[in-house]
Amino acid sequence: MSDVDMVHIAVVGSGVGGLSAAIALQRRGFDVDVYDQARTLSEIGAGVSLGGNGMRVLDALGIGKEVRDVSAHLRRIQFHHWRTGEIFYEHPMGDWYEQRFGGPFLGIHRADFHRLLLSAYEGSPLLGRRCVTVSESPDGVDLAFADGSTAHADIVVGADGLRSVVRGPDEPVFSAMSCYRGLTPVDRVPGGDTFGLTFFLGPNRHLVAYPVRGGEFINFVAYVPDPEWTLESWSARSEPAEAVAAFDGWTDTVTEMLAHAGEVGRWALYDREPLRKWSTDRVTLLGDAAHPMLPHAGQGTNQALEDAAALAHCLNGSDGDALRRYEQIRKARTRQIQLGARANAACFQLPDGPPAEARNARLQSLPETVAWIHEYDIHAELNRAG
């Protein structure tokens, strides 16, 4: 892979992971095309949290400053009782977090983030290209799209999400949980101007909220058990009143936040069992296509960014085993985070009483419990790996 200018790479999927990988590969001199099934790249009204581990990648790509400029810096983490709103655990973030973990903790609107990545990518994604087959041979990889078009590449990167065609036909695992997501103007959320990374924990439900766009809006994700709602789609819509009803009896901060959202999306939560193998000689996976995670660790985006950095580094080497080296560097860490995210949901939704009190006591050690995730430096890891 040393003659990078001779290697053509096709990235399937133009989300955060796919575009980040494409940018990282272009920075190394590769010829990269990005394909996406969407006919237009519409704005998704949702937020993304970025930790120090993900920001290291964005800084290395040269877009860290731009990301900071359009984000909200999360100055604290707070856990509230579901009914009273009382804070039962709080810890500073802001400067403390940056000094401890080497980068800021940010809340960013997904559309703002996506625009920055599109600006950094040299070219434009090829839209309306829903991949239907991937055929590998010693001479390369052929892609076929639903519109009848085809493409040929030396290497294919599947960044096409949970239901990845590149990954293949194994079944997603339904969590029997769905979430409501939306954005509420900060002045319609009681106490919203003080929010950092904010949790409300209660029996069988929990809500996570944080500011985006410099504090103009509060992004919320409200989780409810629901084995009947199985639709997993960014475009699925609900009504604020439905979300409010699902959190009846909760503190006014929660119900007002839900009631005054501009619009509310709703989708079912799925992941997949960890893969034993991500890569062949010419095809590999990245982000949710490789290790789809439930959102309860807040690491899906950050892990896709780490993947992008690792993939570009490994492909820049001179041997023919680059994709398997990439997989080996990434697999154990993403598996641990993926399985940990599954466990967090139950922990966040305990009933009042001894189980919740024991959890609240464990939160006192939260910064050190999650340090291995946030302090991780993918570039230092890659340098150690050679």
VOPAGU-2260 file (C-alpha; in pm, 1 decimal, decimal comma):
REM VOPAGU-2260
SITE   aa  ch    i         X         Y         Z
SITE  MET   A    0       0,0       0,0       0,0
SITE  SER   A    1     297,4     235,3     -13,7
SITE  ASP   A    2     206,3     372,5    -361,7
SITE  VAL   A    3     -98,9     544,7    -221,1
SITE  ASP   A    4    -160,9     753,7    -531,2
SITE  MET   A    5    -227,6     428,7    -719,8
SITE  VAL   A    6    -484,7     298,5    -469,5
SITE  HIS   A    7    -852,2     382,8    -519,2
SITE  ILE   A    8   -1073,3     346,7    -211,3
SITE  ALA   A    9   -1453,6     341,3    -207,5
SITE  VAL   A   10   -1626,1     437,7     115,7
SITE  VAL   A   11   -1988,7     326,2     140,3
SITE  GLY   A   12   -2173,6     569,2     366,4
SITE  SER   A   13   -2135,6     944,4     413,1
SITE  GLY   A   14   -2209,5     973,4     783,6
SITE  VAL   A   15   -1958,7    1087,4    1043,5
SITE  GLY   A   16   -1753,0     768,5    1020,8
SITE  GLY   A   17   -1748,0     747,2     644,1
SITE  LEU   A   18   -1656,4    1112,4     587,8
SITE  SER   A   19   -1394,6    1110,1     865,5
SITE  ALA   A   20   -1232,0     805,6     710,1
SITE  ALA   A   21   -1242,5     962,4     365,6
SITE  ILE   A   22   -1078,7    1282,0     493,6
SITE  ALA   A   23    -810,1    1090,8     683,4
SITE  LEU   A   24    -735,5     879,2     375,8
SITE  GLN   A   25    -720,1    1182,8     147,4
SITE  ARG   A   26    -476,6    1348,0     387,9
SITE  ARG   A   27    -250,9    1046,1     326,7
SITE  GLY   A   28    -275,0    1081,8     -49,1
SITE  PHE   A   29    -535,1     817,6    -134,0
SITE  ASP   A   30    -793,9     858,9    -409,6
SITE  VAL   A   31   -1127,8     825,9    -229,4
SITE  ASP   A   32   -1488,7     820,3    -347,6
SITE  VAL   A   33   -1779,2     825,5    -101,6
SITE  TYR   A   34   -2114,7     670,0    -193,3
SITE  ASP   A   35   -2444,3     715,6      -8,0
SITE  GLN   A   36   -2796,7     589,3     -63,6
SITE  ALA   A   37   -2953,4     924,1      31,4
SITE  ARG   A   38   -3058,3    1142,4    -259,1
SITE  THR   A   39   -3007,3    1458,0     -54,3
SITE  LEU   A   40   -2808,6    1514,0     262,8
SITE  SER   A   41   -3078,8    1656,9     488,3
SITE  GLU   A   42   -3026,5    1802,9     833,6
SITE  ILE   A   43   -3097,5    1567,6    1121,5
SITE  GLY   A   44   -3223,7    1747,3    1431,6
SITE  ALA   A   45   -3009,3    1571,3    1685,4
SITE  GLY   A   46   -2696,9    1629,2    1887,2
SITE  VAL   A   47   -2366,5    1446,0    1911,8
SITE  SER   A   48   -2130,3    1441,8    2208,9
SITE  LEU   A   49   -1756,2    1450,6    2144,6
SITE  GLY   A   50   -1503,3    1348,8    2408,0
SITE  GLY   A   51   -1131,6    1400,9    2432,3
SITE  ASN   A   52   -1059,8    1074,5    2250,7
SITE  GLY   A   53   -1262,2    1179,8    1947,5
SITE  MET   A   54   -1138,0    1537,5    1949,8
SITE  ARG   A   55    -778,6    1415,4    1914,4
SITE  VAL   A   56    -872,5    1274,7    1576,8
SITE  LEU   A   57   -1049,6    1591,7    1464,6
SITE  ASP   A   58    -752,0    1802,5    1574,7
SITE  ALA   A   59    -518,8    1578,1    1375,2
SITE  LEU   A   60    -744,3    1618,6    1070,5
SITE  GLY   A   61    -716,9    1996,3    1107,7
SITE  ILE   A   62   -1081,9    2069,2    1184,6
SITE  GLY   A   63   -1077,7    2070,1    1564,3
SITE  LYS   A   64   -1099,7    2449,9    1589,4
SITE  GLU   A   65   -1398,6    2466,6    1357,8
SITE  VAL   A   66   -1572,2    2197,5    1560,3
SITE  ARG   A   67   -1509,1    2386,5    1884,0
SITE  ASP   A   68   -1642,6    2708,7    1731,4
SITE  VAL   A   69   -1987,8    2565,0    1654,8
SITE  SER   A   70   -2022,0    2346,6    1965,6
SITE  ALA   A   71   -2125,0    2395,1    2325,3
SITE  HIS   A   72   -1852,4    2325,2    2582,2
SITE  LEU   A   73   -2001,2    2102,3    2851,6
SITE  ARG   A   74   -1880,9    2240,4    3184,0
SITE  ARG   A   75   -2027,8    1985,3    3423,2
SITE  ILE   A   76   -2193,9    1647,5    3448,3
SITE  GLN   A   77   -2503,3    1616,3    3666,0
SITE  PHE   A   78   -2733,3    1333,0    3764,0
SITE  HIS   A   79   -3086,1    1426,4    3877,6
SITE  HIS   A   80   -3363,2    1235,9    4050,3
SITE  TRP   A   81   -3644,4    1170,0    3806,5
SITE  ARG   A   82   -3930,6    1313,3    4015,1
SITE  THR   A   83   -3779,1    1579,7    4239,3
SITE  GLY   A   84   -3509,4    1701,8    4001,6
SITE  GLU   A   85   -3262,8    1692,0    4291,6
SITE  ILE   A   86   -2896,1    1657,0    4192,3
SITE  PHE   A   87   -2751,2    1345,9    4354,8
SITE  TYR   A   88   -2414,6    1351,2    4177,5
SITE  GLU   A   89   -2220,3    1632,4    4011,9
SITE  HIS   A   90   -1865,8    1670,0    3884,4
SITE  PRO   A   91   -1691,3    1951,7    3696,9
SITE  MET   A   92   -1593,3    1901,1    3335,9
SITE  GLY   A   93   -1473,3    2199,8    3132,1
SITE  ASP   A   94   -1112,0    2280,0    3220,8
SITE  TRP   A   95   -1091,7    1980,3    3456,3
SITE  TYR   A   96   -1190,5    1741,8    3179,0
SITE  GLU   A   97    -953,9    1895,5    2922,8
SITE  GLN   A   98    -657,8    1881,2    3160,2
SITE  ARG   A   99    -738,4    1524,8    3264,5
SITE  PHE   A  100    -822,5    1379,5    2923,5
SITE  GLY   A  101    -637,2    1599,2    2677,3
SITE  GLY   A  102    -931,5    1756,6    2495,8
SITE  PRO   A  103   -1270,3    1919,5    2553,7
SITE  PHE   A  104   -1607,1    1753,8    2599,8
SITE  LEU   A  105   -1847,1    1910,4    2349,4
SITE  GLY   A  106   -2208,3    1899,3    2241,3
SITE  ILE   A  107   -2253,3    1962,6    1868,6
SITE  HIS   A  108   -2554,4    1963,2    1640,8
SITE  ARG   A  109   -2522,3    1670,9    1401,1
SITE  ALA   A  110   -2599,6    1893,5    1100,6
SITE  ASP   A  111   -2325,9    2140,6    1198,6
SITE  PHE   A  112   -2078,9    1855,2    1237,6
SITE  HIS   A  113   -2176,4    1701,5     906,4
SITE  ARG   A  114   -2133,2    2033,9     723,7
SITE  LEU   A  115   -1780,6    2069,4     860,8
SITE  LEU   A  116   -1689,3    1719,0     750,4
SITE  LEU   A  117   -1834,4    1778,0     403,5
SITE  SER   A  118   -1628,2    2096,7     374,4
SITE  ALA   A  119   -1310,0    1910,5     470,2
SITE  TYR   A  120   -1371,9    1627,5     221,9
SITE  GLU   A  121   -1218,7    1703,5    -117,6
SITE  GLY   A  122   -1508,5    1636,0    -350,2
SITE  SER   A  123   -1874,8    1553,4    -300,9
SITE  PRO   A  124   -2036,3    1226,0    -197,8
SITE  LEU   A  125   -2202,1    1039,6    -482,9
SITE  LEU   A  126   -2566,9    1035,7    -377,5
SITE  GLY   A  127   -2856,7     810,1    -467,2
SITE  ARG   A  128   -2621,1     511,4    -469,5
SITE  ARG   A  129   -2772,4     239,2    -252,5
SITE  CYS   A  130   -2519,2     -41,5    -247,2
SITE  VAL   A  131   -2676,0    -382,7    -309,2
SITE  THR   A  132   -2377,8    -611,9    -370,3
SITE  VAL   A  133   -2006,0    -616,2    -299,4
SITE  SER   A  134   -1797,1    -861,5    -503,4
SITE  GLU   A  135   -1430,2    -910,1    -417,9
SITE  SER   A  136   -1165,7   -1062,0    -643,5
SITE  PRO   A  137    -784,9   -1064,8    -651,0
SITE  ASP   A  138    -804,0    -764,2    -885,2
SITE  GLY   A  139   -1024,5    -544,0    -668,0
SITE  VAL   A  140   -1380,5    -496,2    -548,8
SITE  ASP   A  141   -1690,0    -435,2    -760,0
SITE  LEU   A  142   -1985,6    -247,0    -616,7
SITE  ALA   A  143   -2335,4    -263,1    -762,6
SITE  PHE   A  144   -2599,9      -3,6    -677,9
SITE  ALA   A  145   -2977,2     -17,2    -684,6
SITE  ASP   A  146   -2995,8     239,1    -966,4
SITE  GLY   A  147   -2803,5       2,9   -1195,6
SITE  SER   A  148   -2470,4     182,2   -1172,7
SITE  THR   A  149   -2148,6      11,3   -1070,4
SITE  ALA   A  150   -1806,9     107,0    -935,3
SITE  HIS   A  151   -1469,3     -58,7    -901,3
SITE  ALA   A  152   -1216,1       3,8    -625,9
SITE  ASP   A  153    -899,2    -145,8    -487,8
SITE  ILE   A  154   -1038,9    -130,8    -132,7
SITE  VAL   A  155   -1393,1     -87,3       2,0
SITE  VAL   A  156   -1475,3      53,2     344,0
SITE  GLY   A  157   -1822,9     -25,5     472,6
SITE  ALA   A  158   -1937,4     273,1     677,1
SITE  ASP   A  159   -2303,2     213,3     600,0
SITE  GLY   A  160   -2436,0     182,2     951,1
SITE  LEU   A  161   -2625,0     -72,3    1156,8
SITE  ARG   A  162   -2787,6    -243,1     857,2
SITE  SER   A  163   -2467,9    -249,4     655,9
SITE  VAL   A  164   -2484,3    -421,0     317,8
SITE  VAL   A  165   -2105,8    -441,9     317,7
SITE  ARG   A  166   -2110,1    -624,9     651,9
SITE  GLY   A  167   -2364,7    -881,8     542,1
SITE  PRO   A  168   -2685,1   -1043,6     662,1
SITE  ASP   A  169   -2649,6   -1108,4    1038,3
SITE  GLU   A  170   -2951,2    -983,7    1230,4
SITE  PRO   A  171   -2955,5    -669,6    1446,0
SITE  VAL   A  172   -3029,6    -724,2    1815,3
SITE  PHE   A  173   -3335,1    -532,9    1939,9
SITE  SER   A  174   -3295,6    -380,4    2285,9
SITE  ALA   A  175   -3674,4    -366,5    2347,3
SITE  MET   A  176   -3621,5       5,7    2402,3
SITE  SER   A  177   -3689,5     315,1    2196,0
SITE  CYS   A  178   -3595,9     677,5    2237,3
SITE  TYR   A  179   -3745,1    1018,9    2172,2
SITE  ARG   A  180   -3497,0    1276,0    2040,3
SITE  GLY   A  181   -3530,5    1645,7    1983,1
SITE  LEU   A  182   -3405,5    1999,6    2032,6
SITE  THR   A  183   -3566,1    2254,8    2261,7
SITE  PRO   A  184   -3477,0    2625,2    2278,8
SITE  VAL   A  185   -3274,8    2674,3    2594,3
SITE  ASP   A  186   -3511,3    2942,3    2726,7
SITE  ARG   A  187   -3797,7    2688,3    2726,7
SITE  VAL   A  188   -3612,3    2445,8    2955,2
SITE  PRO   A  189   -3624,3    2532,7    3326,6
SITE  GLY   A  190   -3261,5    2574,5    3432,1
SITE  GLY   A  191   -3144,1    2490,0    3080,0
SITE  ASP   A  192   -2881,3    2765,7    3084,0
SITE  THR   A  193   -2695,3    2570,1    3354,9
SITE  PHE   A  194   -2695,2    2237,6    3170,7
SITE  GLY   A  195   -2378,3    2050,4    3096,1
SITE  LEU   A  196   -2404,5    1677,0    3036,8
SITE  THR   A  197   -2727,1    1620,5    3229,1
SITE  PHE   A  198   -2896,4    1293,5    3326,2
SITE  PHE   A  199   -3239,0    1232,0    3476,8
SITE  LEU   A  200   -3261,4     874,6    3604,3
SITE  GLY   A  201   -3578,1     697,4    3706,0
SITE  PRO   A  202   -3760,3     364,8    3710,2
SITE  ASN   A  203   -3770,6     208,7    3361,4
SITE  ARG   A  204   -3680,5     538,2    3194,1
SITE  HIS   A  205   -3401,9     789,2    3170,4
SITE  LEU   A  206   -3322,6    1107,8    2981,0
SITE  VAL   A  207   -2990,3    1258,4    2872,9
SITE  ALA   A  208   -2964,5    1625,5    2771,5
SITE  TYR   A  209   -2691,3    1872,7    2682,1
SITE  PRO   A  210   -2658,8    2205,1    2497,5
SITE  VAL   A  211   -2559,8    2242,3    2132,7
SITE  ARG   A  212   -2493,7    2542,3    1904,8
SITE  GLY   A  213   -2320,0    2740,4    2174,0
SITE  GLY   A  214   -2606,6    2682,4    2417,8
SITE  GLU   A  215   -2889,5    2796,3    2187,6
SITE  PHE   A  216   -3067,0    2460,5    2208,8
SITE  ILE   A  217   -3085,1    2169,1    2450,0
SITE  ASN   A  218   -3052,9    1833,4    2279,2
SITE  PHE   A  219   -3238,8    1553,3    2458,4
SITE  VAL   A  220   -3261,6    1176,8    2422,6
SITE  ALA   A  221   -3538,1    1019,4    2629,8
SITE  TYR   A  222   -3530,2     639,8    2664,8
SITE  VAL   A  223   -3833,5     420,8    2729,2
SITE  PRO   A  224   -3888,9      42,6    2728,5
SITE  ASP   A  225   -4109,5     -51,7    2434,5
SITE  PRO   A  226   -4095,3    -397,6    2276,1
SITE  GLU   A  227   -4367,5    -295,9    2027,4
SITE  TRP   A  228   -4190,1       1,0    1865,1
SITE  THR   A  229   -3940,9    -163,6    1629,4
SITE  LEU   A  230   -3889,0     109,5    1366,5
SITE  GLU   A  231   -3523,1     211,0    1346,0
SITE  SER   A  232   -3515,7     521,0    1126,8
SITE  TRP   A  233   -3374,4     873,6    1147,4
SITE  SER   A  234   -3687,8     999,9     971,3
SITE  ALA   A  235   -3945,6     845,3    1208,8
SITE  ARG   A  236   -4145,1    1114,2    1386,9
SITE  SER   A  237   -4349,3    1134,0    1705,9
SITE  GLU   A  238   -4527,2    1419,4    1883,5
SITE  PRO   A  239   -4406,7    1615,6    2186,3
SITE  ALA   A  240   -4728,2    1522,6    2366,3
SITE  GLU   A  241   -4649,4    1153,7    2328,2
SITE  ALA   A  242   -4306,4    1202,9    2481,8
SITE  VAL   A  243   -4454,8    1407,7    2767,3
SITE  ALA   A  244   -4708,6    1133,4    2838,3
SITE  ALA   A  245   -4428,1     876,1    2851,5
SITE  PHE   A  246   -4263,9    1080,6    3128,2
SITE  ASP   A  247   -4576,6    1166,0    3325,0
SITE  GLY   A  248   -4495,2    1240,1    3688,4
SITE  TRP   A  249   -4135,4    1342,0    3618,9
SITE  THR   A  250   -3986,2    1675,5    3720,1
SITE  ASP   A  251   -4112,5    1982,6    3535,3
SITE  THR   A  252   -3766,4    2029,2    3384,4
SITE  VAL   A  253   -3812,8    1708,0    3188,2
SITE  THR   A  254   -4174,7    1753,4    3087,5
SITE  GLU   A  255   -4124,8    2118,3    2984,0
SITE  MET   A  256   -3821,1    2020,2    2779,9
SITE  LEU   A  257   -4020,2    1755,0    2596,3
SITE  ALA   A  258   -4330,2    1967,9    2553,9
SITE  HIS   A  259   -4148,8    2258,5    2386,3
SITE  ALA   A  260   -3936,2    2062,1    2141,5
SITE  GLY   A  261   -3973,5    2183,4    1784,3
SITE  GLU   A  262   -4023,9    1827,4    1662,6
SITE  VAL   A  263   -3959,3    1488,8    1813,8
SITE  GLY   A  264   -3803,8    1190,7    1642,3
SITE  ARG   A  265   -3847,4     839,7    1769,6
SITE  TRP   A  266   -3667,1     522,0    1685,9
SITE  ALA   A  267   -3603,5     177,4    1819,4
SITE  LEU   A  268   -3258,1      95,2    1954,7
SITE  TYR   A  269   -3059,6    -189,1    1805,5
SITE  ASP   A  270   -2702,9    -310,7    1809,3
SITE  ARG   A  271   -2539,6    -631,0    1681,6
SITE  GLU   A  272   -2332,4    -902,8    1835,3
SITE  PRO   A  273   -1960,1    -825,2    1816,0
SITE  LEU   A  274   -1796,5    -963,4    1503,9
SITE  ARG   A  275   -1510,5   -1211,0    1510,2
SITE  LYS   A  276   -1386,1   -1079,3    1177,2
SITE  TRP   A  277   -1421,5    -735,9    1017,4
SITE  SER   A  278   -1191,9    -757,8     719,2
SITE  THR   A  279   -1089,9    -951,4     411,7
SITE  ASP   A  280    -796,4    -866,7     184,6
SITE  ARG   A  281    -979,9    -573,5      25,8
SITE  VAL   A  282   -1295,5    -501,4     229,2
SITE  THR   A  283   -1332,0    -375,2     584,4
SITE  LEU   A  284   -1586,2    -211,5     812,6
SITE  LEU   A  285   -1593,1     104,1    1021,2
SITE  GLY   A  286   -1814,9     264,9    1284,6
SITE  ASP   A  287   -2167,0     127,7    1324,4
SITE  ALA   A  288   -2113,7    -116,7    1038,7
SITE  ALA   A  289   -1835,3    -280,5    1240,6
SITE  HIS   A  290   -1953,6    -233,1    1599,4
SITE  PRO   A  291   -2298,5     -74,2    1632,9
SITE  MET   A  292   -2344,3      45,9    1989,7
SITE  LEU   A  293   -2641,3     136,9    2199,5
SITE  PRO   A  294   -2605,9     506,0    2287,9
SITE  HIS   A  295   -2571,0     452,2    2664,1
SITE  ALA   A  296   -2194,6     507,4    2665,5
SITE  GLY   A  297   -2200,0     814,5    2438,8
SITE  GLN   A  298   -1919,6     668,8    2229,2
SITE  GLY   A  299   -2058,4     573,2    1890,1
SITE  THR   A  300   -1928,8     884,3    1713,8
SITE  ASN   A  301   -1600,2     890,7    1902,5
SITE  GLN   A  302   -1526,6     527,7    1819,9
SITE  ALA   A  303   -1597,2     587,9    1450,7
SITE  LEU   A  304   -1344,2     873,7    1460,9
SITE  GLU   A  305   -1085,7     646,7    1622,2
SITE  ASP   A  306   -1156,5     386,9    1352,4
SITE  ALA   A  307   -1096,7     646,4    1080,2
SITE  ALA   A  308    -756,6     741,1    1219,7
SITE  ALA   A  309    -651,4     377,8    1259,9
SITE  LEU   A  310    -765,3     277,3     911,9
SITE  ALA   A  311    -575,8     558,7     739,4
SITE  HIS   A  312    -262,7     481,7     939,2
SITE  CYS   A  313    -268,6     110,4     861,1
SITE  LEU   A  314    -340,2     155,6     490,9
SITE  ASN   A  315     -45,5     391,4     468,0
SITE  GLY   A  316     185,0      99,2     546,8
SITE  SER   A  317     361,3    -109,1     287,4
SITE  ASP   A  318     234,6    -461,3     355,6
SITE  GLY   A  319     -69,9    -640,9     219,4
SITE  ASP   A  320    -222,5    -714,3     557,6
SITE  ALA   A  321    -320,3    -356,7     641,5
SITE  LEU   A  322    -693,5    -417,5     688,2
SITE  ARG   A  323    -641,2    -703,3     930,2
SITE  ARG   A  324    -391,1    -494,6    1129,8
SITE  TYR   A  325    -652,3    -219,3    1149,6
SITE  GLU   A  326    -908,2    -469,1    1274,7
SITE  GLN   A  327    -675,7    -610,2    1537,6
SITE  ILE   A  328    -593,8    -265,0    1671,3
SITE  ARG   A  329    -960,4    -169,1    1702,3
SITE  LYS   A  330   -1156,4    -484,9    1781,2
SITE  ALA   A  331   -1095,0    -542,6    2151,9
SITE  ARG   A  332   -1156,0    -180,8    2253,7
SITE  THR   A  333   -1476,1    -137,8    2054,3
SITE  ARG   A  334   -1609,7    -472,9    2176,7
SITE  GLN   A  335   -1559,2    -369,7    2539,8
SITE  ILE   A  336   -1733,0     -36,8    2490,2
SITE  GLN   A  337   -2012,0    -197,9    2288,4
SITE  LEU   A  338   -2092,8    -451,7    2560,0
SITE  GLY   A  339   -2056,9    -188,2    2832,7
SITE  ALA   A  340   -2316,4      29,6    2660,8
SITE  ARG   A  341   -2565,3    -258,1    2683,4
SITE  ALA   A  342   -2511,6    -284,4    3058,6
SITE  ASN   A  343   -2552,2      88,4    3121,9
SITE  ALA   A  344   -2919,3      99,3    3023,5
SITE  ALA   A  345   -3030,0    -118,4    3314,7
SITE  CYS   A  346   -2809,1      78,9    3553,0
SITE  PHE   A  347   -2969,7     408,3    3444,7
SITE  GLN   A  348   -3328,1     282,3    3490,1
SITE  LEU   A  349   -3337,1     142,9    3843,5
SITE  PRO   A  350   -3636,8     198,6    4073,2
SITE  ASP   A  351   -3599,5     413,4    4381,7
SITE  GLY   A  352   -3461,6     223,8    4677,3
SITE  PRO   A  353   -3147,6      25,0    4760,6
SITE  PRO   A  354   -3047,3     -59,5    4400,0
SITE  ALA   A  355   -3059,1     306,2    4295,3
SITE  GLU   A  356   -2881,4     414,3    4613,1
SITE  ALA   A  357   -2600,4     166,2    4545,7
SITE  ARG   A  358   -2568,7     296,0    4190,3
SITE  ASN   A  359   -2557,7     654,5    4312,2
SITE  ALA   A  360   -2277,0     564,4    4548,7
SITE  ARG   A  361   -2081,5     407,5    4261,2
SITE  LEU   A  362   -2113,0     729,3    4064,2
SITE  GLN   A  363   -1865,9     891,9    4301,9
SITE  SER   A  364   -1590,8     708,2    4115,0
SITE  LEU   A  365   -1733,9     780,2    3768,5
SITE  PRO   A  366   -1440,9     991,3    3637,7
SITE  GLU   A  367   -1194,9     710,9    3700,3
SITE  THR   A  368   -1437,3     441,0    3586,3
SITE  VAL   A  369   -1459,6     593,8    3236,8
SITE  ALA   A  370   -1103,6     729,4    3221,1
SITE  TRP   A  371    -983,7     438,9    3003,4
SITE  ILE   A  372   -1231,7     546,6    2736,4
SITE  HIS   A  373   -1173,2     922,6    2736,1
SITE  GLU   A  374    -797,8     938,4    2788,8
SITE  TYR   A  375    -727,4     696,9    2504,9
SITE  ASP   A  376    -499,9     839,2    2236,2
SITE  ILE   A  377    -543,4     649,4    1909,9
SITE  HIS   A  378    -235,0     811,7    1757,7
SITE  ALA   A  379     -13,6     703,1    2046,8
SITE  GLU   A  380    -159,1     352,8    2016,0
SITE  LEU   A  381     -81,5     345,6    1646,0
SITE  ASN   A  382     274,3     461,5    1704,9
SITE  ARG   A  383     320,7     178,6    1957,4
SITE  ALA   A  384     175,8     -71,8    1714,4
SITE  GLY   A  385     414,0      41,3    1441,2
